[in-house]
Amino acid sequence: MRIVDVVCSKGRTGFFFDDQRAIKKDAVPDGATYLGSPVTKGFTAIRQAGESISVMLILEDGQVAYGDCAAVQYSGAGGRDSLFLAQDFIPVIEKYIAPILRGRELRSFKDLAQEIDSFVNPGTGKRIHTALRYGITQAVLDAVAKSKKKLMAEVVAEEYGTQVSKEEIPIFSQSGDERYSNVDKMIIKRADVLPHGLINHVKTKLGENGELLLKYVEWLRDRVMTLKPDHDYQPVLHIDVYGTIGLAFNNDYSRMVEYFKQLEKAAYPFQLRIEGPIDVEEREGQMIALQELTRLVDENKIDVQIVADEWCNTLEDIKYFADHRAGHMIQIKTPDLGGINNIIEAVLYCKEKGVGAYQGGTCNETDRSAQVCVHIAMAAQPDQMLAKPGMGVDEGFMIVYNEMQRILALTKRS
């Protein structure tokens, strides 16, 4: 089966592009946006509409395979690629990538994905934007699956020597700023991991001494106990703090460890994960900081799991953090890795090293990128995957859960 043409269309994502540096400073929330000036290159406002590009591959039998190019909410921060705008990047696909794909035989997803992921743009001398690599390789996976009349998960399992899971992968749902009302939705829908929480500001969300987050974790524990749909429901509490614990405690590890003890007590009897407790603004320092925090948490026998996120963006970064045990779990932030072949390899590498694999992503993705990610998760079997896109809970959870159930039903039939 050959690819005969490539067609692109611009699209919207399930959330926004946000200037993280501006938000961490003195941006003022104002309805659904922020007042203030952006500080990250490329932004024209602190919050702007998320954009995507659908890449559609026309196959010789008339079938259309497609994937969506999308970038994370906090583009341009934490060592990530620049802001991703459709008008800037559709021409790149049409000029440089479409000629590579037209006429190609669809023999192997892995080989063609690696070729796209490593492609160097002659115009810049650099690899193409991670969002482009992400969406184009999704389309390639779909095209290979359609040519072989298999599920995308089956193609991944076949080419990477794994098995498609016969059980659900735990789904992690995120609340956005509606960290109270959205929790109720998660509990009712029996989300396996919750609520993310979006604790991205010391004064208003964490507290100068961590008191606001501590109170929130206590509320969260009590709310789960009150609303849980059955006795067996035991979700993991996973909260992303965007480095604010380090900011509040001046990166003093001993103070942070004592605070983790308080959080552990507040979360009991639920497992607690804290994502991004510290952000030192560069990769090497971040790895060392998380490695030390992980060691101290283990040494003090604190039942809190540290999750790496910032400055752990590429497959190479993930291997580096995993090799040094810089976190009990690593978020594999799917759009940041470029080609989806890297997501598969990252999950498998973390599992090999005995580090938790969180196949994440961003609220700023699309329905299509989320569906493809479910196929990857069902074949690679991470410890959890993100419900996406959006911050409204219902939509993202529905998309991920329903695609997972389709895969389970179809593979059971075969």
N, C-alpha and C positions, 0 to 999 in steps of 0.2 A: 504493500500500500504506500502510495506517495502523497506528499503534500503538493498541491497544485497552486495554492495562493495563500496570502496572509492579509487579513483585514483587521483594522484597528478601530475602536470606538472609545471615546472618552466617557468617563462615568464618575459617579459619586461613591464615596465610601460610607461606612456605617457610623462615622463620627467626624472628628475634626483634626486638623493640624494645630498643635499648641506649642507655643514657644516656652519650653520648660524653664530656661534660664530666667526669662522675664517673670514667670509665675513664681519661681523660688525667691525672687526679689520682692518687689512691692506692687505687683499687679493687683488690681482691685476687682473682685468678682462683680459683675453687673448683669443680672439676668442670666442668659445663656452664654455670655461672653465675658471679656475682661476689659477694664479701663487701663490705659497705660500705653507705653511704646514698646515695640518688640526690640530685642537685642540680638537675636540670632540671625545670621545672614540669610537673606531670601524671604524672610517674613515681612509682610506689609501690615500685619496686625498680630496681636498676641494669639488670637484664635482666628483661624480661617477654615473655610470649607475643605474637607478632605476630598482628594481627587484620585481617580484610578484610570487605568487603561485596560480595556478588554482586548486580548489578542486572540483572534479567531483563525484557526488553521483549516482551510478548505481541503478536504481529502478527495482523492480521485473518484471515489464512489459517491460523492456528494455529501457525505457526513461533515459536520462542523465540530471540531474540537476547540475548546477554549479555556483560557486561564485569565486571571486578573492581576495586573501589576498594581501593587499598593505599597505604601510605606507607613512606618509607625507614626503614631500620634505625635511623639516627641522627636520629629525629624530634626537632624542637624545638631542633636545633643548627644553626649556620651560617646563621642567618637563615630557617630553614624553618618551616612551619606546625607547630602543636602536635601532641602525641600523638594518634593516631587510634584511637579505640575504637568498635567497632560499635554498642554500646548507645547511644552519644551521637549517632550520625549517621544511623542508620536513620530515626529520627523526622524528621530534616531532609529526607531524600529524600521520605518519604511526605507530609509537609506542604507542601513548597514545590516540589519538582521533578516529582513524579508528575502533578500537575494540568497542568503545562506540556506534558508528553509525551503524555498520553492524547488520542487523536484526531488527533495530528499526522500529516500526510502525509510520507512519506520520499522527498523529492525530492533533497535535497542533504545529504551528510554535513557538508561544510565549513560551510554556513550554520547548521545546527542545533547543531553542535559549538561554533561561536563564540558562539551564543546561550547555551548552557549554561555555557561557560567564563566568560562575562562577567556571568552572573546575580548579582545582589546579594541576599543574604538579608534580607528585610524585618525579621526579628527582631534582626539584629545590625548592619545597615547596611554589611556587608562581603561580599566575594565568599565563596562557600562554600569549604570546605576543599579544598586541592589534590587530596587523595585522592578526594574525591567527583567532582570535575571529571574526574579521570583515568579512573575506572571508568565513569561515565555516558557519556562520549564514546566509550569502547571499545564499549559496548553500541549506541550510535547508529551507529557504523561497521559493526558486524555487522548491524544491522537494515537499513541502506541496501544493504549487499551482498546480503543475503538477498532483499530486495525486487526487486533488479535481476538476481538470479541470477548474481552475479559474485563473484570472490574479493575479500576486503577490500583486498589489495594492488592489485588492478585498479581499485577505486573510488578509492583514493588517487592512483594514477597518472593516472587520468582527470581528477580534479578539480584536481590541482596541476600538470598538464602535464609529467609525468615518464614514464619507462618502467619497467616491472617488470624487475628485473635478471635476466639470463640466466645469471648466475654466483652462486656462494655469496658472501655477505658474511662477511668474517673474523670468527670467533667468539672472544671473550675469556672465558676461564674463570677463576673465582676460587677460591682455596684455603681461605679462612678461616685459622684458627690452625694447621690441619694443613698447614703450608706445605712440608713435605717429602714425606709419603706421597701427598698429593693431586697433587703435581707429576707423579708417576709416572703417575697416571690420565690427566692431561692430555696427556702425551707419547704414551702408548699410543693415545689417542683422536685424536691429531693436532690438538690445539687450535691455532688460528692465533696466538693471543696468550695469554700466561700470565705469572705465576700470581696476580697481585694482591698476595698476601703478607700483607696486614693488618699492616703495620708501624706500630702505633699507640701505641707506648710506647718512650721513649728508652732507659731503663736495660736493659730485658729484650729488646728487639727491634732497635733501631737501634744502640745502643751510644753511650756518652758522646761518642766521637769518630767515630761512624759505623762502627766496626770490625765490629759484628755484621752489619749489612746488607751490608757489603763482602764479608765471608766468605760470606754467603748467596748473593750474586750469583755469586761464583766457583763455589760448589757447584752452583747452578742451571745455569750454563753447562756445567759438566762433566757434569751429569746428562742434559741434553738431548743432548750429544754421545755419551754412552754408550748411551742408550735410543732414540734417534730411529729411527722405523720404516723410514725410507728416506733415501737420500742427499739428496733434494730438500727434506726437511723443515727449514725455517728460520723458527721462530716468533719473534715479537717478544716481548721480555721487558718486561712492564709491571708496575710495583710502586707501590702506593699507600702513601705514608708519613705521611699525616694530619698534615702540618705538623711532623713530628718532626725533620727536618733543620734547619729554622729554629730549633727549640727547642735542639737540641744545639749549634748554632753561633751562638747568640744573634743570629740574623737578620743575620749578617755575610755580605754577598753575596760578597766575595772568598774567604772560607773555603769557602762553599758551592760556588762555581765550581771551586775546587781539588778539592773532594770529588767533584764531578761528573766530573772528569777521571779520578779513580781508579775510579769506577763504570763509566765508559766502557771503560776498560782491562779491568776484571774481566768485563764482559759480552761482549767481543769473541769471536767474530765476529757476535754477534747485536745487532740494534737494541734499544736500551734506552729505555723511557719511565718517567719518574718523575712520578707523580700527587701533587698536593698537597704540594710540598716545603716550603711555608711557609703559615702561617695567622695572619693579623694581626687576626682577629676582627671585621672590618667590610669592606663591599664595596669602597669606594673605595681603601682601603689595600691590600686584596688584589689589586685590579687593577694598581695601581702596582707592587707587589712582584713579581708574576708577569711584568709587562711588562719590568721591569728585569732579572730573572733570564733571561728569554728572550733579551733583547738581548745580555746578557753571554755566554750560552752560544753564541749565533751568532757574536758577535765573536771568541770564542776558538776557534771551529771545533770545538766539542765535539759529538760525535755522540750526544747525549742529548736526548730530546724532553721538554719540560715540559708536563704536562697539568693544566689548570685544573679544579677541582671545587668546593671550599668557596666560599661566597658568590657562586656563579655558578649560581643556581637557576631563575630565570624566563627566558622568552624575551627580555625586555628586558635582563637580566643577560648572557645569552649574546651578544647583539648588541653590547653594550658591551665585553665582553672581546674579542670577535672584532675589533671596530673598532680596538682599541688593541693588538692582537696580544699579549694577555696570556696567553701559552701557545702552544706549537706545535699543541696539540690541546685541545679543550674537551669535557669530559664533559657530555652532555645527559642529566641524571639524570631519567629519564622521569617518575616520580611527582611530582617537584618542580615540573614545568611545568604541572600541572593538566591541561587538555584536551589530548588527544593531537594535536589540530590544531597545537598549539604545538611538539610534537616534530618534526613534519614541517617546519614553517617554520624551526625552529632548525637542523636538518640542512642544509636547502637554503641557509640564510644563511651558515653556516660554509663550505660548499663555494664559495659565491660569493666569499667573502673570502679564500679560499686557506688557511683554517685547518682542521686536522684535525677531523673530526666523529666523536666517539665516542658512539654511541647507547647509553647505559648504563642505569642503573636501580639496583636494590638486590636483595640476597639476600632481602629481606623482601617479595617480591611473590608472585604465585600463578602456577599453570600457565597460567591464562587470560590474564592481563596479559602474560605472556611471549609467548604465541602471537600476540596482537594486535600486539605490538611487532615481531615478525618480519615481519609483513605491512607495517608501516610502513617497516622497514629495506629490504625488498626493493623498495619503491616509491621511497624517498628516496635509497637507496644511500650510507649513511655509510661511513666508513673501517673501522669495526669496530662490533660490537654485543656486548652482554653476554650470557653464558649465565646464565640465571636461572630460577627462584629457588633459594635454598639455598646452602650452602657445601660440599656434599658432592661437587661436580663432576659425578658421573654423571647425576643427575636433571635438573639445569638444562641441562647440555649436550645431553642427549637431547631435552628438550622443544624447545629452540631449533633444534637441528640437524634434527630430524625434520620440524618445521613448515616449515622452509626447503626441505627436499627435496620436500615435498608441493607447495609453490608452484612449484618448478622443474619438477616432472613435469607438473603440470596446465597450466601456461602453455605448456610445450613442445607439449603435445597440442593446445592450441587454436591 
